Amino acid sequence: MNELAQLNENFTDDFWRHLDKISDNFKDVLKSIASALKELKILSTNLESIIDSIIGVIISLLEISISIAKYFLQKQ
């Protein structure tokens, strides 16, 4: 019976040790996901700024085109 109790104790110790490792690994995974989400937010913000700049350039080009068209229409 003493041998069975020792096996049970060893199993329990191993079980909790492995569970702790799994828990630590899971925490690391969650930290990595959180970090990736922060990076994604930064990239999203940068992309939004780039898109805003492109839209601004397009609007400016349209305004220039309208001014040129008005000039040529007035010249006729």
mmCIF file of the N, C-alpha and C atoms, coordinates in Angstrom:
data_MODEL
# 
_entry.id   MODEL 
# 
loop_
_atom_site.group_PDB 
_atom_site.id 
_atom_site.type_symbol 
_atom_site.label_atom_id 
_atom_site.label_alt_id 
_atom_site.label_comp_id 
_atom_site.label_asym_id 
_atom_site.label_entity_id 
_atom_site.label_seq_id 
_atom_site.pdbx_PDB_ins_code 
_atom_site.Cartn_x 
_atom_site.Cartn_y 
_atom_site.Cartn_z 
_atom_site.occupancy 
_atom_site.B_iso_or_equiv 
_atom_site.pdbx_formal_charge 
_atom_site.auth_seq_id 
_atom_site.auth_comp_id 
_atom_site.auth_asym_id 
_atom_site.auth_atom_id 
_atom_site.pdbx_PDB_model_num 
ATOM 1   N N  . MET A 1 1  ? 0.824   -1.206 0.000   1.00 0.00 ? 1  MET A N  1 
ATOM 2   C CA . MET A 1 1  ? 0.000   0.000  0.000   1.00 0.00 ? 1  MET A CA 1 
ATOM 3   C C  . MET A 1 1  ? 0.861   1.260  0.000   1.00 0.00 ? 1  MET A C  1 
ATOM 4   N N  . ASN A 1 2  ? 2.008   1.212  0.647   1.00 0.00 ? 2  ASN A N  1 
ATOM 5   C CA . ASN A 1 2  ? 2.913   2.338  0.695   1.00 0.00 ? 2  ASN A CA 1 
ATOM 6   C C  . ASN A 1 2  ? 3.417   2.690  -0.705  1.00 0.00 ? 2  ASN A C  1 
ATOM 7   N N  . GLU A 1 3  ? 3.647   1.677  -1.521  1.00 0.00 ? 3  GLU A N  1 
ATOM 8   C CA . GLU A 1 3  ? 4.123   1.893  -2.889  1.00 0.00 ? 3  GLU A CA 1 
ATOM 9   C C  . GLU A 1 3  ? 3.048   2.598  -3.724  1.00 0.00 ? 3  GLU A C  1 
ATOM 10  N N  . LEU A 1 4  ? 1.790   2.218  -3.537  1.00 0.00 ? 4  LEU A N  1 
ATOM 11  C CA . LEU A 1 4  ? 0.671   2.849  -4.240  1.00 0.00 ? 4  LEU A CA 1 
ATOM 12  C C  . LEU A 1 4  ? 0.545   4.320  -3.827  1.00 0.00 ? 4  LEU A C  1 
ATOM 13  N N  . ALA A 1 5  ? 0.709   4.598  -2.548  1.00 0.00 ? 5  ALA A N  1 
ATOM 14  C CA . ALA A 1 5  ? 0.639   5.982  -2.059  1.00 0.00 ? 5  ALA A CA 1 
ATOM 15  C C  . ALA A 1 5  ? 1.772   6.812  -2.662  1.00 0.00 ? 5  ALA A C  1 
ATOM 16  N N  . GLN A 1 6  ? 2.963   6.217  -2.789  1.00 0.00 ? 6  GLN A N  1 
ATOM 17  C CA . GLN A 1 6  ? 4.107   6.918  -3.375  1.00 0.00 ? 6  GLN A CA 1 
ATOM 18  C C  . GLN A 1 6  ? 3.855   7.212  -4.856  1.00 0.00 ? 6  GLN A C  1 
ATOM 19  N N  . LEU A 1 7  ? 3.290   6.235  -5.578  1.00 0.00 ? 7  LEU A N  1 
ATOM 20  C CA . LEU A 1 7  ? 2.959   6.443  -6.990  1.00 0.00 ? 7  LEU A CA 1 
ATOM 21  C C  . LEU A 1 7  ? 1.930   7.562  -7.143  1.00 0.00 ? 7  LEU A C  1 
ATOM 22  N N  . ASN A 1 8  ? 0.953   7.546  -6.266  1.00 0.00 ? 8  ASN A N  1 
ATOM 23  C CA . ASN A 1 8  ? -0.085  8.578  -6.302  1.00 0.00 ? 8  ASN A CA 1 
ATOM 24  C C  . ASN A 1 8  ? 0.522   9.954  -6.045  1.00 0.00 ? 8  ASN A C  1 
ATOM 25  N N  . GLU A 1 9  ? 1.399   10.038 -5.073  1.00 0.00 ? 9  GLU A N  1 
ATOM 26  C CA . GLU A 1 9  ? 2.044   11.308 -4.742  1.00 0.00 ? 9  GLU A CA 1 
ATOM 27  C C  . GLU A 1 9  ? 2.905   11.795 -5.902  1.00 0.00 ? 9  GLU A C  1 
ATOM 28  N N  . ASN A 1 10 ? 3.674   10.878 -6.513  1.00 0.00 ? 10 ASN A N  1 
ATOM 29  C CA . ASN A 1 10 ? 4.510   11.241 -7.663  1.00 0.00 ? 10 ASN A CA 1 
ATOM 30  C C  . ASN A 1 10 ? 3.648   11.730 -8.829  1.00 0.00 ? 10 ASN A C  1 
ATOM 31  N N  . PHE A 1 11 ? 2.543   11.005 -9.063  1.00 0.00 ? 11 PHE A N  1 
ATOM 32  C CA . PHE A 1 11 ? 1.638   11.398 -10.149 1.00 0.00 ? 11 PHE A CA 1 
ATOM 33  C C  . PHE A 1 11 ? 1.062   12.788 -9.882  1.00 0.00 ? 11 PHE A C  1 
ATOM 34  N N  . THR A 1 12 ? 0.644   13.013 -8.641  1.00 0.00 ? 12 THR A N  1 
ATOM 35  C CA . THR A 1 12 ? 0.052   14.308 -8.280  1.00 0.00 ? 12 THR A CA 1 
ATOM 36  C C  . THR A 1 12 ? 1.075   15.424 -8.449  1.00 0.00 ? 12 THR A C  1 
ATOM 37  N N  . ASP A 1 13 ? 2.303   15.202 -7.997  1.00 0.00 ? 13 ASP A N  1 
ATOM 38  C CA . ASP A 1 13 ? 3.354   16.206 -8.152  1.00 0.00 ? 13 ASP A CA 1 
ATOM 39  C C  . ASP A 1 13 ? 3.617   16.496 -9.629  1.00 0.00 ? 13 ASP A C  1 
ATOM 40  N N  . ASP A 1 14 ? 3.738   15.430 -10.427 1.00 0.00 ? 14 ASP A N  1 
ATOM 41  C CA . ASP A 1 14 ? 3.965   15.598 -11.868 1.00 0.00 ? 14 ASP A CA 1 
ATOM 42  C C  . ASP A 1 14 ? 2.798   16.339 -12.521 1.00 0.00 ? 14 ASP A C  1 
ATOM 43  N N  . PHE A 1 15 ? 1.586   15.948 -12.115 1.00 0.00 ? 15 PHE A N  1 
ATOM 44  C CA . PHE A 1 15 ? 0.396   16.581 -12.685 1.00 0.00 ? 15 PHE A CA 1 
ATOM 45  C C  . PHE A 1 15 ? 0.409   18.082 -12.443 1.00 0.00 ? 15 PHE A C  1 
ATOM 46  N N  . TRP A 1 16 ? 0.651   18.502 -11.197 1.00 0.00 ? 16 TRP A N  1 
ATOM 47  C CA . TRP A 1 16 ? 0.649   19.929 -10.877 1.00 0.00 ? 16 TRP A CA 1 
ATOM 48  C C  . TRP A 1 16 ? 1.811   20.658 -11.530 1.00 0.00 ? 16 TRP A C  1 
ATOM 49  N N  . ARG A 1 17 ? 2.939   20.013 -11.652 1.00 0.00 ? 17 ARG A N  1 
ATOM 50  C CA . ARG A 1 17 ? 4.103   20.623 -12.307 1.00 0.00 ? 17 ARG A CA 1 
ATOM 51  C C  . ARG A 1 17 ? 3.785   20.878 -13.788 1.00 0.00 ? 17 ARG A C  1 
ATOM 52  N N  . HIS A 1 18 ? 3.182   19.876 -14.447 1.00 0.00 ? 18 HIS A N  1 
ATOM 53  C CA . HIS A 1 18 ? 2.817   20.042 -15.857 1.00 0.00 ? 18 HIS A CA 1 
ATOM 54  C C  . HIS A 1 18 ? 1.713   21.094 -16.018 1.00 0.00 ? 18 HIS A C  1 
ATOM 55  N N  . LEU A 1 19 ? 0.787   21.113 -15.100 1.00 0.00 ? 19 LEU A N  1 
ATOM 56  C CA . LEU A 1 19 ? -0.283  22.106 -15.151 1.00 0.00 ? 19 LEU A CA 1 
ATOM 57  C C  . LEU A 1 19 ? 0.280   23.513 -14.990 1.00 0.00 ? 19 LEU A C  1 
ATOM 58  N N  . ASP A 1 20 ? 1.262   23.674 -14.123 1.00 0.00 ? 20 ASP A N  1 
ATOM 59  C CA . ASP A 1 20 ? 1.928   24.977 -13.964 1.00 0.00 ? 20 ASP A CA 1 
ATOM 60  C C  . ASP A 1 20 ? 2.629   25.387 -15.256 1.00 0.00 ? 20 ASP A C  1 
ATOM 61  N N  . LYS A 1 21 ? 3.305   24.427 -15.909 1.00 0.00 ? 21 LYS A N  1 
ATOM 62  C CA . LYS A 1 21 ? 3.979   24.732 -17.174 1.00 0.00 ? 21 LYS A CA 1 
ATOM 63  C C  . LYS A 1 21 ? 2.965   25.142 -18.239 1.00 0.00 ? 21 LYS A C  1 
ATOM 64  N N  . ILE A 1 22 ? 1.851   24.414 -18.297 1.00 0.00 ? 22 ILE A N  1 
ATOM 65  C CA . ILE A 1 22 ? 0.801   24.747 -19.269 1.00 0.00 ? 22 ILE A CA 1 
ATOM 66  C C  . ILE A 1 22 ? 0.257   26.142 -18.977 1.00 0.00 ? 22 ILE A C  1 
ATOM 67  N N  . SER A 1 23 ? 0.041   26.436 -17.718 1.00 0.00 ? 23 SER A N  1 
ATOM 68  C CA . SER A 1 23 ? -0.458  27.751 -17.317 1.00 0.00 ? 23 SER A CA 1 
ATOM 69  C C  . SER A 1 23 ? 0.523   28.849 -17.718 1.00 0.00 ? 23 SER A C  1 
ATOM 70  N N  . ASP A 1 24 ? 1.808   28.625 -17.476 1.00 0.00 ? 24 ASP A N  1 
ATOM 71  C CA . ASP A 1 24 ? 2.831   29.606 -17.850 1.00 0.00 ? 24 ASP A CA 1 
ATOM 72  C C  . ASP A 1 24 ? 2.853   29.805 -19.367 1.00 0.00 ? 24 ASP A C  1 
ATOM 73  N N  . ASN A 1 25 ? 2.776   28.700 -20.108 1.00 0.00 ? 25 ASN A N  1 
ATOM 74  C CA . ASN A 1 25 ? 2.775   28.798 -21.566 1.00 0.00 ? 25 ASN A CA 1 
ATOM 75  C C  . ASN A 1 25 ? 1.542   29.550 -22.063 1.00 0.00 ? 25 ASN A C  1 
ATOM 76  N N  . PHE A 1 26 ? 0.407   29.288 -21.443 1.00 0.00 ? 26 PHE A N  1 
ATOM 77  C CA . PHE A 1 26 ? -0.825  29.964 -21.829 1.00 0.00 ? 26 PHE A CA 1 
ATOM 78  C C  . PHE A 1 26 ? -0.721  31.464 -21.554 1.00 0.00 ? 26 PHE A C  1 
ATOM 79  N N  . LYS A 1 27 ? -0.124  31.824 -20.423 1.00 0.00 ? 27 LYS A N  1 
ATOM 80  C CA . LYS A 1 27 ? 0.092   33.241 -20.110 1.00 0.00 ? 27 LYS A CA 1 
ATOM 81  C C  . LYS A 1 27 ? 0.985   33.883 -21.172 1.00 0.00 ? 27 LYS A C  1 
ATOM 82  N N  . ASP A 1 28 ? 2.040   33.171 -21.577 1.00 0.00 ? 28 ASP A N  1 
ATOM 83  C CA . ASP A 1 28 ? 2.939   33.695 -22.614 1.00 0.00 ? 28 ASP A CA 1 
ATOM 84  C C  . ASP A 1 28 ? 2.191   33.904 -23.929 1.00 0.00 ? 28 ASP A C  1 
ATOM 85  N N  . VAL A 1 29 ? 1.329   32.950 -24.268 1.00 0.00 ? 29 VAL A N  1 
ATOM 86  C CA . VAL A 1 29 ? 0.541   33.068 -25.497 1.00 0.00 ? 29 VAL A CA 1 
ATOM 87  C C  . VAL A 1 29 ? -0.374  34.290 -25.410 1.00 0.00 ? 29 VAL A C  1 
ATOM 88  N N  . LEU A 1 30 ? -1.033  34.473 -24.280 1.00 0.00 ? 30 LEU A N  1 
ATOM 89  C CA . LEU A 1 30 ? -1.916  35.627 -24.118 1.00 0.00 ? 30 LEU A CA 1 
ATOM 90  C C  . LEU A 1 30 ? -1.140  36.941 -24.199 1.00 0.00 ? 30 LEU A C  1 
ATOM 91  N N  . LYS A 1 31 ? 0.053   36.976 -23.607 1.00 0.00 ? 31 LYS A N  1 
ATOM 92  C CA . LYS A 1 31 ? 0.883   38.175 -23.697 1.00 0.00 ? 31 LYS A CA 1 
ATOM 93  C C  . LYS A 1 31 ? 1.275   38.450 -25.146 1.00 0.00 ? 31 LYS A C  1 
ATOM 94  N N  . SER A 1 32 ? 1.605   37.397 -25.881 1.00 0.00 ? 32 SER A N  1 
ATOM 95  C CA . SER A 1 32 ? 1.973   37.557 -27.290 1.00 0.00 ? 32 SER A CA 1 
ATOM 96  C C  . SER A 1 32 ? 0.795   38.070 -28.104 1.00 0.00 ? 32 SER A C  1 
ATOM 97  N N  . ILE A 1 33 ? -0.386  37.549 -27.825 1.00 0.00 ? 33 ILE A N  1 
ATOM 98  C CA . ILE A 1 33 ? -1.586  38.011 -28.531 1.00 0.00 ? 33 ILE A CA 1 
ATOM 99  C C  . ILE A 1 33 ? -1.849  39.486 -28.218 1.00 0.00 ? 33 ILE A C  1 
ATOM 100 N N  . ALA A 1 34 ? -1.719  39.855 -26.959 1.00 0.00 ? 34 ALA A N  1 
ATOM 101 C CA . ALA A 1 34 ? -1.925  41.258 -26.568 1.00 0.00 ? 34 ALA A CA 1 
ATOM 102 C C  . ALA A 1 34 ? -0.920  42.171 -27.266 1.00 0.00 ? 34 ALA A C  1 
ATOM 103 N N  . SER A 1 35 ? 0.318   41.733 -27.338 1.00 0.00 ? 35 SER A N  1 
ATOM 104 C CA . SER A 1 35 ? 1.352   42.512 -28.014 1.00 0.00 ? 35 SER A CA 1 
ATOM 105 C C  . SER A 1 35 ? 1.031   42.649 -29.503 1.00 0.00 ? 35 SER A C  1 
ATOM 106 N N  . ALA A 1 36 ? 0.615   41.557 -30.113 1.00 0.00 ? 36 ALA A N  1 
ATOM 107 C CA . ALA A 1 36 ? 0.272   41.587 -31.540 1.00 0.00 ? 36 ALA A CA 1 
ATOM 108 C C  . ALA A 1 36 ? -0.905  42.523 -31.790 1.00 0.00 ? 36 ALA A C  1 
ATOM 109 N N  . LEU A 1 37 ? -1.884  42.515 -30.887 1.00 0.00 ? 37 LEU A N  1 
ATOM 110 C CA . LEU A 1 37 ? -3.040  43.408 -31.042 1.00 0.00 ? 37 LEU A CA 1 
ATOM 111 C C  . LEU A 1 37 ? -2.623  44.873 -30.920 1.00 0.00 ? 37 LEU A C  1 
ATOM 112 N N  . LYS A 1 38 ? -1.676  45.164 -30.015 1.00 0.00 ? 38 LYS A N  1 
ATOM 113 C CA . LYS A 1 38 ? -1.171  46.534 -29.888 1.00 0.00 ? 38 LYS A CA 1 
ATOM 114 C C  . LYS A 1 38 ? -0.480  46.967 -31.184 1.00 0.00 ? 38 LYS A C  1 
ATOM 115 N N  . GLU A 1 39 ? 0.338   46.071 -31.734 1.00 0.00 ? 39 GLU A N  1 
ATOM 116 C CA . GLU A 1 39 ? 1.028   46.369 -32.993 1.00 0.00 ? 39 GLU A CA 1 
ATOM 117 C C  . GLU A 1 39 ? 0.023   46.578 -34.125 1.00 0.00 ? 39 GLU A C  1 
ATOM 118 N N  . LEU A 1 40 ? -1.003  45.746 -34.141 1.00 0.00 ? 40 LEU A N  1 
ATOM 119 C CA . LEU A 1 40 ? -2.045  45.867 -35.163 1.00 0.00 ? 40 LEU A CA 1 
ATOM 120 C C  . LEU A 1 40 ? -2.763  47.202 -35.048 1.00 0.00 ? 40 LEU A C  1 
ATOM 121 N N  . LYS A 1 41 ? -2.993  47.644 -33.813 1.00 0.00 ? 41 LYS A N  1 
ATOM 122 C CA . LYS A 1 41 ? -3.637  48.948 -33.599 1.00 0.00 ? 41 LYS A CA 1 
ATOM 123 C C  . LYS A 1 41 ? -2.751  50.060 -34.137 1.00 0.00 ? 41 LYS A C  1 
ATOM 124 N N  . ILE A 1 42 ? -1.450  49.974 -33.868 1.00 0.00 ? 42 ILE A N  1 
ATOM 125 C CA . ILE A 1 42 ? -0.503  50.980 -34.366 1.00 0.00 ? 42 ILE A CA 1 
ATOM 126 C C  . ILE A 1 42 ? -0.502  50.979 -35.893 1.00 0.00 ? 42 ILE A C  1 
ATOM 127 N N  . LEU A 1 43 ? -0.450  49.781 -36.499 1.00 0.00 ? 43 LEU A N  1 
ATOM 128 C CA . LEU A 1 43 ? -0.462  49.689 -37.953 1.00 0.00 ? 43 LEU A CA 1 
ATOM 129 C C  . LEU A 1 43 ? -1.757  50.246 -38.527 1.00 0.00 ? 43 LEU A C  1 
ATOM 130 N N  . SER A 1 44 ? -2.846  49.965 -37.855 1.00 0.00 ? 44 SER A N  1 
ATOM 131 C CA . SER A 1 44 ? -4.149  50.465 -38.304 1.00 0.00 ? 44 SER A CA 1 
ATOM 132 C C  . SER A 1 44 ? -4.181  51.991 -38.271 1.00 0.00 ? 44 SER A C  1 
ATOM 133 N N  . THR A 1 45 ? -3.650  52.558 -37.204 1.00 0.00 ? 45 THR A N  1 
ATOM 134 C CA . THR A 1 45 ? -3.605  54.019 -37.084 1.00 0.00 ? 45 THR A CA 1 
ATOM 135 C C  . THR A 1 45 ? -2.730  54.610 -38.185 1.00 0.00 ? 45 THR A C  1 
ATOM 136 N N  . ASN A 1 46 ? -1.583  53.984 -38.432 1.00 0.00 ? 46 ASN A N  1 
ATOM 137 C CA . ASN A 1 46 ? -0.689  54.467 -39.488 1.00 0.00 ? 46 ASN A CA 1 
ATOM 138 C C  . ASN A 1 46 ? -1.354  54.343 -40.855 1.00 0.00 ? 46 ASN A C  1 
ATOM 139 N N  . LEU A 1 47 ? -2.039  53.253 -41.084 1.00 0.00 ? 47 LEU A N  1 
ATOM 140 C CA . LEU A 1 47 ? -2.731  53.050 -42.358 1.00 0.00 ? 47 LEU A CA 1 
ATOM 141 C C  . LEU A 1 47 ? -3.825  54.092 -42.544 1.00 0.00 ? 47 LEU A C  1 
ATOM 142 N N  . GLU A 1 48 ? -4.524  54.399 -41.464 1.00 0.00 ? 48 GLU A N  1 
ATOM 143 C CA . GLU A 1 48 ? -5.566  55.427 -41.517 1.00 0.00 ? 48 GLU A CA 1 
ATOM 144 C C  . GLU A 1 48 ? -4.960  56.777 -41.903 1.00 0.00 ? 48 GLU A C  1 
ATOM 145 N N  . SER A 1 49 ? -3.803  57.092 -41.338 1.00 0.00 ? 49 SER A N  1 
ATOM 146 C CA . SER A 1 49 ? -3.126  58.352 -41.662 1.00 0.00 ? 49 SER A CA 1 
ATOM 147 C C  . SER A 1 49 ? -2.699  58.374 -43.128 1.00 0.00 ? 49 SER A C  1 
ATOM 148 N N  . ILE A 1 50 ? -2.184  57.262 -43.605 1.00 0.00 ? 50 ILE A N  1 
ATOM 149 C CA . ILE A 1 50 ? -1.762  57.174 -45.009 1.00 0.00 ? 50 ILE A CA 1 
ATOM 150 C C  . ILE A 1 50 ? -2.963  57.362 -45.934 1.00 0.00 ? 50 ILE A C  1 
ATOM 151 N N  . ILE A 1 51 ? -4.065  56.703 -45.616 1.00 0.00 ? 51 ILE A N  1 
ATOM 152 C CA . ILE A 1 51 ? -5.277  56.830 -46.437 1.00 0.00 ? 51 ILE A CA 1 
ATOM 153 C C  . ILE A 1 51 ? -5.779  58.272 -46.424 1.00 0.00 ? 51 ILE A C  1 
ATOM 154 N N  . ASP A 1 52 ? -5.772  58.908 -45.250 1.00 0.00 ? 52 ASP A N  1 
ATOM 155 C CA . ASP A 1 52 ? -6.181  60.310 -45.161 1.00 0.00 ? 52 ASP A CA 1 
ATOM 156 C C  . ASP A 1 52 ? -5.298  61.197 -46.041 1.00 0.00 ? 52 ASP A C  1 
ATOM 157 N N  . SER A 1 53 ? -3.991  60.924 -46.030 1.00 0.00 ? 53 SER A N  1 
ATOM 158 C CA . SER A 1 53 ? -3.063  61.705 -46.856 1.00 0.00 ? 53 SER A CA 1 
ATOM 159 C C  . SER A 1 53 ? -3.348  61.494 -48.339 1.00 0.00 ? 53 SER A C  1 
ATOM 160 N N  . ILE A 1 54 ? -3.587  60.256 -48.735 1.00 0.00 ? 54 ILE A N  1 
ATOM 161 C CA . ILE A 1 54 ? -3.881  59.952 -50.142 1.00 0.00 ? 54 ILE A CA 1 
ATOM 162 C C  . ILE A 1 54 ? -5.172  60.662 -50.566 1.00 0.00 ? 54 ILE A C  1 
ATOM 163 N N  . ILE A 1 55 ? -6.180  60.621 -49.712 1.00 0.00 ? 55 ILE A N  1 
ATOM 164 C CA . ILE A 1 55 ? -7.447  61.304 -50.020 1.00 0.00 ? 55 ILE A CA 1 
ATOM 165 C C  . ILE A 1 55 ? -7.210  62.808 -50.163 1.00 0.00 ? 55 ILE A C  1 
ATOM 166 N N  . GLY A 1 56 ? -6.377  63.365 -49.278 1.00 0.00 ? 56 GLY A N  1 
ATOM 167 C CA . GLY A 1 56 ? -6.043  64.790 -49.370 1.00 0.00 ? 56 GLY A CA 1 
ATOM 168 C C  . GLY A 1 56 ? -5.364  65.126 -50.687 1.00 0.00 ? 56 GLY A C  1 
ATOM 169 N N  . VAL A 1 57 ? -4.441  64.279 -51.130 1.00 0.00 ? 57 VAL A N  1 
ATOM 170 C CA . VAL A 1 57 ? -3.745  64.497 -52.403 1.00 0.00 ? 57 VAL A CA 1 
ATOM 171 C C  . VAL A 1 57 ? -4.739  64.425 -53.561 1.00 0.00 ? 57 VAL A C  1 
ATOM 172 N N  . ILE A 1 58 ? -5.625  63.436 -53.519 1.00 0.00 ? 58 ILE A N  1 
ATOM 173 C CA . ILE A 1 58 ? -6.618  63.288 -54.587 1.00 0.00 ? 58 ILE A CA 1 
ATOM 174 C C  . ILE A 1 58 ? -7.525  64.523 -54.647 1.00 0.00 ? 58 ILE A C  1 
ATOM 175 N N  . ILE A 1 59 ? -7.961  64.999 -53.488 1.00 0.00 ? 59 ILE A N  1 
ATOM 176 C CA . ILE A 1 59 ? -8.808  66.198 -53.456 1.00 0.00 ? 59 ILE A CA 1 
ATOM 177 C C  . ILE A 1 59 ? -8.047  67.403 -54.025 1.00 0.00 ? 59 ILE A C  1 
ATOM 178 N N  . SER A 1 60 ? -6.785  67.536 -53.651 1.00 0.00 ? 60 SER A N  1 
ATOM 179 C CA . SER A 1 60 ? -5.981  68.647 -54.170 1.00 0.00 ? 60 SER A CA 1 
ATOM 180 C C  . SER A 1 60 ? -5.844  68.544 -55.687 1.00 0.00 ? 60 SER A C  1 
ATOM 181 N N  . LEU A 1 61 ? -5.598  67.342 -56.194 1.00 0.00 ? 61 LEU A N  1 
ATOM 182 C CA . LEU A 1 61 ? -5.485  67.164 -57.644 1.00 0.00 ? 61 LEU A CA 1 
ATOM 183 C C  . LEU A 1 61 ? -6.797  67.497 -58.345 1.00 0.00 ? 61 LEU A C  1 
ATOM 184 N N  . LEU A 1 62 ? -7.915  67.116 -57.730 1.00 0.00 ? 62 LEU A N  1 
ATOM 185 C CA . LEU A 1 62 ? -9.218  67.456 -58.312 1.00 0.00 ? 62 LEU A CA 1 
ATOM 186 C C  . LEU A 1 62 ? -9.434  68.962 -58.329 1.00 0.00 ? 62 LEU A C  1 
ATOM 187 N N  . GLU A 1 63 ? -9.046  69.625 -57.250 1.00 0.00 ? 63 GLU A N  1 
ATOM 188 C CA . GLU A 1 63 ? -9.192  71.087 -57.191 1.00 0.00 ? 63 GLU A CA 1 
ATOM 189 C C  . GLU A 1 63 ? -8.327  71.761 -58.252 1.00 0.00 ? 63 GLU A C  1 
ATOM 190 N N  . ILE A 1 64 ? -7.117  71.263 -58.438 1.00 0.00 ? 64 ILE A N  1 
ATOM 191 C CA . ILE A 1 64 ? -6.226  71.809 -59.477 1.00 0.00 ? 64 ILE A CA 1 
ATOM 192 C C  . ILE A 1 64 ? -6.840  71.585 -60.852 1.00 0.00 ? 64 ILE A C  1 
ATOM 193 N N  . SER A 1 65 ? -7.371  70.369 -61.072 1.00 0.00 ? 65 SER A N  1 
ATOM 194 C CA . SER A 1 65 ? -7.995  70.065 -62.366 1.00 0.00 ? 65 SER A CA 1 
ATOM 195 C C  . SER A 1 65 ? -9.186  70.973 -62.627 1.00 0.00 ? 65 SER A C  1 
ATOM 196 N N  . ILE A 1 66 ? -9.985  71.220 -61.612 1.00 0.00 ? 66 ILE A N  1 
ATOM 197 C CA . ILE A 1 66 ? -11.142 72.119 -61.765 1.00 0.00 ? 66 ILE A CA 1 
ATOM 198 C C  . ILE A 1 66 ? -10.667 73.530 -62.077 1.00 0.00 ? 66 ILE A C  1 
ATOM 199 N N  . SER A 1 67 ? -9.622  73.986 -61.412 1.00 0.00 ? 67 SER A N  1 
ATOM 200 C CA . SER A 1 67 ? -9.088  75.335 -61.670 1.00 0.00 ? 67 SER A CA 1 
ATOM 201 C C  . SER A 1 67 ? -8.574  75.436 -63.105 1.00 0.00 ? 67 SER A C  1 
ATOM 202 N N  . ILE A 1 68 ? -7.879  74.420 -63.564 1.00 0.00 ? 68 ILE A N  1 
ATOM 203 C CA . ILE A 1 68 ? -7.366  74.421 -64.942 1.00 0.00 ? 68 ILE A CA 1 
ATOM 204 C C  . ILE A 1 68 ? -8.527  74.420 -65.933 1.00 0.00 ? 68 ILE A C  1 
ATOM 205 N N  . ALA A 1 69 ? -9.541  73.600 -65.648 1.00 0.00 ? 69 ALA A N  1 
ATOM 206 C CA . ALA A 1 69 ? -10.707 73.546 -66.538 1.00 0.00 ? 69 ALA A CA 1 
ATOM 207 C C  . ALA A 1 69 ? -11.411 74.895 -66.576 1.00 0.00 ? 69 ALA A C  1 
ATOM 208 N N  . LYS A 1 70 ? -11.578 75.558 -65.428 1.00 0.00 ? 70 LYS A N  1 
ATOM 209 C CA . LYS A 1 70 ? -12.204 76.889 -65.384 1.00 0.00 ? 70 LYS A CA 1 
ATOM 210 C C  . LYS A 1 70 ? -11.387 77.897 -66.189 1.00 0.00 ? 70 LYS A C  1 
ATOM 211 N N  . TYR A 1 71 ? -10.073 77.819 -66.063 1.00 0.00 ? 71 TYR A N  1 
ATOM 212 C CA . TYR A 1 71 ? -9.191  78.746 -66.797 1.00 0.00 ? 71 TYR A CA 1 
ATOM 213 C C  . TYR A 1 71 ? -9.409  78.607 -68.295 1.00 0.00 ? 71 TYR A C  1 
ATOM 214 N N  . PHE A 1 72 ? -9.417  77.343 -68.780 1.00 0.00 ? 72 PHE A N  1 
ATOM 215 C CA . PHE A 1 72 ? -9.575  77.133 -70.212 1.00 0.00 ? 72 PHE A CA 1 
ATOM 216 C C  . PHE A 1 72 ? -10.982 77.473 -70.683 1.00 0.00 ? 72 PHE A C  1 
ATOM 217 N N  . LEU A 1 73 ? -11.984 77.265 -69.824 1.00 0.00 ? 73 LEU A N  1 
ATOM 218 C CA . LEU A 1 73 ? -13.348 77.626 -70.197 1.00 0.00 ? 73 LEU A CA 1 
ATOM 219 C C  . LEU A 1 73 ? -13.510 79.145 -70.283 1.00 0.00 ? 73 LEU A C  1 
ATOM 220 N N  . GLN A 1 74 ? -12.862 79.882 -69.387 1.00 0.00 ? 74 GLN A N  1 
ATOM 221 C CA . GLN A 1 74 ? -12.945 81.345 -69.410 1.00 0.00 ? 74 GLN A CA 1 
ATOM 222 C C  . GLN A 1 74 ? -12.181 81.922 -70.598 1.00 0.00 ? 74 GLN A C  1 
ATOM 223 N N  . LYS A 1 75 ? -11.139 81.222 -71.039 1.00 0.00 ? 75 LYS A N  1 
ATOM 224 C CA . LYS A 1 75 ? -10.308 81.686 -72.135 1.00 0.00 ? 75 LYS A CA 1 
ATOM 225 C C  . LYS A 1 75 ? -11.049 81.592 -73.464 1.00 0.00 ? 75 LYS A C  1 
ATOM 226 N N  . GLN A 1 76 ? -12.003 80.687 -73.551 1.00 0.00 ? 76 GLN A N  1 
ATOM 227 C CA . GLN A 1 76 ? -12.710 80.488 -74.824 1.00 0.00 ? 76 GLN A CA 1 
ATOM 228 C C  . GLN A 1 76 ? -13.681 81.535 -75.068 1.00 0.00 ? 76 GLN A C  1 
# 
